[in-house]
Amino acid sequence: MTRIALSSDAPFALPGLIWAELPLDALPPDPQGLTVTTDPGGAFRIALPDDLRPAVAKRRREFLAGRLAAAQALRRLEAAEHVGRSDRAPVWPPGVAGSISHDDRRAVAVVSRHYRQLGVDCEQPIPETEAPALARQILAPGDTAARPAGLGFAAFLTLVFSAKEAFYKAVAAEVGRMLEFHEVTVAGMAADRLHLAFGGDVSDVRWHLGPAGCTTLCARNPA
């Protein structure tokens, strides 16, 4: 049985938020499932869905790492630890909001009974050389007006991309469709959050830039 240490150190201090995070390289390189014990202790057995069994090893690791983080977060919340799946989207236990994300280095999961909608996203920095081409896909007209003078363009683009992804995850069930990047606009930026406008409303998305990469969180509708 593999032992894996998960972190519960969230970059955001919100009431009732449970965080779990682990590096992808903590998992076996070519997993077909997971049977692990974690710190804090406890065994988990996580199976791959049939449609992911033929997937490349990287995709299988990402899925299993995300589900392991989610199971650990749910255990800390004292909720049922199983996360279902519907059309590739996570299905959380009744009364629990949650979200999962991964990038090339890590997987994170958040759960809460305090919020009705959660969206988390983690990203590695967009390279400076790729930023101009990607900007046309990610930024709506006027988004760049919120960029502070001391924040580089590629870092700002990474942050906006991640924040919009976190927002999409939080509202996906409510909106019922995939949103386009240009449908959500940056209405302002503060030291620790972006203000995103959609459908006449403005939502705060918390952000953190650190050595592990960019992390964003959208927590909406407190219970």
C-alpha positions as CSV (number, residue, x, y, z in Angstrom):
1,M,0.0,0.0,0.0
2,T,1.4,3.4,-1.0
3,R,1.6,6.2,1.6
4,I,0.9,9.7,0.4
5,A,1.0,12.9,2.4
6,L,-1.6,15.5,1.5
7,S,-1.5,19.2,2.5
8,S,-4.4,20.9,4.1
9,D,-2.7,24.4,4.0
10,A,-5.1,26.5,2.0
11,P,-3.9,29.8,0.5
12,F,-7.3,31.3,1.3
13,A,-8.8,31.7,4.8
14,L,-12.6,31.2,4.4
15,P,-15.0,29.9,7.0
16,G,-16.0,26.3,6.6
17,L,-13.6,25.6,3.7
18,I,-11.7,22.3,3.6
19,W,-8.6,22.1,1.4
20,A,-6.6,19.1,0.3
21,E,-3.6,19.2,-2.1
22,L,-0.9,16.7,-3.2
23,P,1.9,16.6,-5.9
24,L,1.2,14.5,-8.9
25,D,4.5,12.8,-8.6
26,A,3.4,11.3,-5.3
27,L,1.4,8.8,-7.4
28,P,2.8,5.8,-9.3
29,P,3.9,6.7,-12.8
30,D,1.4,4.5,-14.6
31,P,-1.6,3.9,-12.3
32,Q,-4.7,1.8,-13.0
33,G,-6.2,2.7,-9.6
34,L,-5.1,3.7,-6.2
35,T,-4.9,1.9,-2.8
36,V,-3.2,4.3,-0.5
37,T,-2.9,5.4,3.1
38,T,-2.6,9.1,3.8
39,D,-1.3,11.5,6.4
40,P,-3.4,12.2,8.4
41,G,-4.0,8.5,8.4
42,G,-6.6,6.4,6.6
43,A,-6.8,4.1,3.7
44,F,-8.5,5.0,0.4
45,R,-9.2,2.8,-2.6
46,I,-10.0,4.8,-5.7
47,A,-10.9,3.1,-9.0
48,L,-10.6,4.4,-12.5
49,P,-13.8,4.8,-14.5
50,D,-13.9,2.4,-17.5
51,D,-13.6,5.2,-20.0
52,L,-10.3,6.3,-18.5
53,R,-8.6,2.9,-18.4
54,P,-7.2,3.3,-22.0
55,A,-6.2,7.0,-21.3
56,V,-2.5,8.0,-21.2
57,A,-0.7,7.6,-17.9
58,K,-0.7,11.4,-17.3
59,R,-4.5,11.7,-17.6
60,R,-5.0,8.7,-15.2
61,R,-2.7,10.2,-12.6
62,E,-4.5,13.5,-12.8
63,F,-7.9,11.9,-12.3
64,L,-6.8,9.7,-9.4
65,A,-4.9,12.5,-7.7
66,G,-7.9,14.8,-7.9
67,R,-10.2,12.1,-6.5
68,L,-7.8,11.3,-3.7
69,A,-7.6,15.0,-2.7
70,A,-11.4,15.1,-2.8
71,A,-11.8,12.0,-0.7
72,Q,-9.4,13.4,1.9
73,A,-11.2,16.7,2.0
74,L,-14.5,15.0,2.4
75,R,-13.2,12.9,5.2
76,R,-12.0,16.0,7.0
77,L,-15.5,17.5,6.5
78,E,-17.0,14.2,8.0
79,A,-19.0,13.6,4.8
80,A,-19.3,10.6,2.6
81,E,-16.0,10.2,0.8
82,H,-17.2,9.0,-2.6
83,V,-17.3,11.5,-5.4
84,G,-19.6,10.4,-8.3
85,R,-19.3,11.4,-11.9
86,S,-21.8,12.6,-14.4
87,D,-20.7,13.6,-17.9
88,R,-17.1,13.8,-16.6
89,A,-18.1,16.3,-13.9
90,P,-17.8,15.5,-10.2
91,V,-21.0,14.7,-8.3
92,W,-20.7,15.6,-4.6
93,P,-22.5,14.2,-1.6
94,P,-25.8,15.8,-0.7
95,G,-25.4,19.1,1.1
96,V,-21.7,19.5,0.1
97,A,-20.3,21.9,-2.5
98,G,-16.9,21.0,-3.9
99,S,-14.4,21.4,-6.8
100,I,-11.3,19.7,-8.1
101,S,-8.4,21.0,-10.2
102,H,-5.0,19.9,-11.3
103,D,-2.1,21.3,-13.3
104,D,1.2,19.6,-14.4
105,R,2.5,19.6,-10.8
106,R,-0.3,19.2,-8.3
107,A,-4.0,18.4,-7.7
108,V,-6.2,20.3,-5.3
109,A,-9.7,19.8,-4.0
110,V,-12.0,22.0,-1.9
111,V,-15.3,21.1,-0.1
112,S,-17.6,23.0,2.1
113,R,-21.1,23.0,3.6
114,H,-20.9,26.7,4.1
115,Y,-21.0,27.7,0.4
116,R,-23.5,26.4,-2.2
117,Q,-21.1,27.0,-5.1
118,L,-17.4,26.4,-5.2
119,G,-14.8,26.5,-8.0
120,V,-11.1,26.0,-7.7
121,D,-8.4,26.2,-10.3
122,C,-4.6,25.8,-10.3
123,E,-2.3,26.7,-13.2
124,Q,1.3,26.8,-14.0
125,P,2.5,30.2,-15.4
126,I,1.8,30.9,-19.0
127,P,5.2,31.5,-20.8
128,E,5.9,35.0,-21.9
129,T,6.4,33.8,-25.5
130,E,2.9,32.2,-25.6
131,A,1.0,35.0,-23.8
132,P,0.2,37.3,-26.8
133,A,-1.5,34.5,-28.9
134,L,-3.4,33.1,-25.9
135,A,-4.6,36.6,-24.8
136,R,-6.9,36.8,-27.8
137,Q,-8.7,33.7,-26.6
138,I,-8.8,34.5,-22.9
139,L,-9.2,38.3,-22.5
140,A,-12.4,40.1,-23.2
141,P,-12.2,43.7,-24.4
142,G,-11.2,45.9,-21.5
143,D,-9.9,43.1,-19.3
144,T,-6.3,44.4,-19.4
145,A,-7.4,47.8,-17.9
146,A,-7.4,46.0,-14.5
147,R,-3.7,44.9,-14.7
148,P,-1.6,46.6,-12.0
149,A,1.6,48.2,-13.2
150,G,3.8,45.9,-11.2
151,L,2.2,42.7,-12.5
152,G,3.7,41.3,-15.8
153,F,1.4,40.6,-18.7
154,A,1.9,36.8,-18.7
155,A,1.3,36.6,-15.0
156,F,-1.8,38.7,-15.3
157,L,-3.0,36.5,-18.2
158,T,-2.4,33.3,-16.1
159,L,-4.4,34.8,-13.3
160,V,-7.3,35.9,-15.4
161,F,-7.5,32.5,-17.2
162,S,-7.4,30.7,-13.8
163,A,-10.0,33.0,-12.2
164,K,-12.4,32.5,-15.1
165,E,-11.9,28.8,-14.9
166,A,-12.7,28.8,-11.2
167,F,-15.8,31.0,-11.8
168,Y,-17.0,28.6,-14.6
169,K,-16.8,25.6,-12.3
170,A,-18.7,27.4,-9.5
171,V,-21.6,28.4,-11.8
172,A,-21.6,25.4,-14.2
173,A,-24.7,23.7,-12.6
174,E,-26.6,27.0,-12.5
175,V,-25.8,28.2,-16.0
176,G,-26.2,24.7,-17.5
177,R,-23.7,25.2,-20.4
178,M,-20.1,25.9,-21.1
179,L,-19.3,29.6,-21.0
180,E,-17.0,31.4,-23.4
181,F,-14.0,33.3,-22.0
182,H,-15.3,36.6,-23.5
183,E,-18.6,36.2,-21.7
184,V,-17.0,36.9,-18.3
185,T,-15.2,40.1,-17.9
186,V,-12.7,41.6,-15.4
187,A,-14.5,44.4,-13.5
188,G,-11.6,45.1,-11.2
189,M,-8.7,43.7,-9.3
190,A,-7.6,43.9,-5.7
191,A,-4.6,42.7,-3.8
192,D,-6.1,39.2,-3.2
193,R,-9.0,38.9,-5.6
194,L,-10.4,39.6,-9.1
195,H,-13.9,40.9,-9.6
196,L,-15.6,39.1,-12.5
197,A,-18.8,40.3,-14.2
198,F,-21.3,38.0,-15.8
199,G,-25.0,38.4,-16.4
200,G,-25.2,41.7,-14.6
201,D,-23.7,40.4,-11.4
202,V,-20.1,40.7,-10.1
203,S,-18.4,37.8,-8.3
204,D,-15.1,37.9,-6.3
205,V,-12.5,35.3,-7.2
206,R,-9.7,35.0,-4.7
207,W,-6.2,34.5,-6.2
208,H,-2.8,33.5,-5.0
209,L,0.5,33.5,-7.0
210,G,3.3,31.5,-5.3
211,P,6.1,29.0,-6.0
212,A,3.6,26.3,-6.7
213,G,1.9,28.3,-9.4
214,C,-1.4,30.2,-9.6
215,T,-4.4,29.2,-7.5
216,T,-7.8,30.8,-7.7
217,L,-11.1,30.2,-5.7
218,C,-14.6,31.2,-6.4
219,A,-16.9,30.7,-3.3
220,R,-20.5,31.8,-3.9
221,N,-23.8,31.9,-2.0
222,P,-23.1,31.2,1.7
223,A,-25.5,28.8,3.2
